[in-house]
Structure formats: structure tokens, C-alpha cells
């Protein structure tokens, strides 16, 4: 099923939207979550939480690229789960407090200034990536967005881990130089 039809299912509030989303993007969600969390159970939980967030977000949002929208949500949830697990492991967790109950009293996660700064960095990174050859774009996105291992990237691109590692090292250096030229401090 194409993305427009799946989005229409969300707007119609049909539960088939989640089924179709899982068929099309479930594997990518589980993969990115597993790459971050290292646990099949946690990646499955993350994927289910993703579908709930997507259900709540569409409507009113109508994403241009449903796959990117869904996988980004899965990635962010997995990162939050990872950070929470790390806090609890280090003794800093507050398991007994339900923050949803006091969410309306807490300040926003991000100030307007930091949101603008974040968007400027994202725009600059997109601009930089558009200057790279397709293979280097794939390596960069797979490593730093999907958290794929060097081995996974090498296997998919039919190359060696060493080549991927060296290419990404050079790309990171070029990105740093590009961001400095754009006036973005690192």
C-alpha cells in the first residue's frame, strides 16, 4: 500500500493504518530500535510505542514522507528509552513518579532559540549531505541516523568495514569544516 493511502487510513481513524504501517515500516523501526537498545524485547516495545505516537500525530500532521516520519519517531523513542535505562542503571531514575501527571506544569523541553539553532544545524547538515556522492550519503545516514554498525553498512554496500570507517571519518571532518564555514559552532 502506498504512503498516501496509509495516511488516509490515519485520517479516517482506521486501525488498518497501524497494520499497514507495520507491514511497510515495522522492520525499519525494529532495526533502528535494536541498533540503539540491543534488545529484541525493547525494540518491539519501542515499535509499538511508535505506532501509538504516529496514531496521535496523524492527524493533524500530514507527513510528506511517511517512512522518514515513522522511523524518526521510533529512533527518538529508542534514544529516550536508552537514556532512561542508563539513568536507572546509574541510580538516577525516578520510577515512582508519573511525570505525565505534572507535564502541564513543566517547562517545554526546548526553547524557541534552541529550536531555531537546531533547525539551522539540520538545514546545514542537509545542505552538506546533498554535496556528497550517493554512497557516502548512505553511509552517513545509516551510521548516524539508523545507528547501523560498520559491518552492516559494508555488507549492504558490498565493501569492507575499513573502507566504511575511513570514509565516515573523512566525511565527519568535512562536515566539521563545512559547519564552521556556515558559522555554526561545534
Buried (B, 14 or more C-beta within 10 A) or exposed (E): BEBEEBBBBBEEEEEEBBBBBBEBBBEBBBBBBBBBBEBEEBBBBBBBBBBEBBBEBBEEEBBEEBBEBBBBBBBBBBBEBBEBBEEEEEEEEEEEEEEEEEEEEEEEEEEEEEEEBEEBBEEBBEEBBEEBEEEBBBBBEBBBEBBBEBEBBBBEBEBEBEBBBEBBEEBEEBBEEBBEEBEBEE
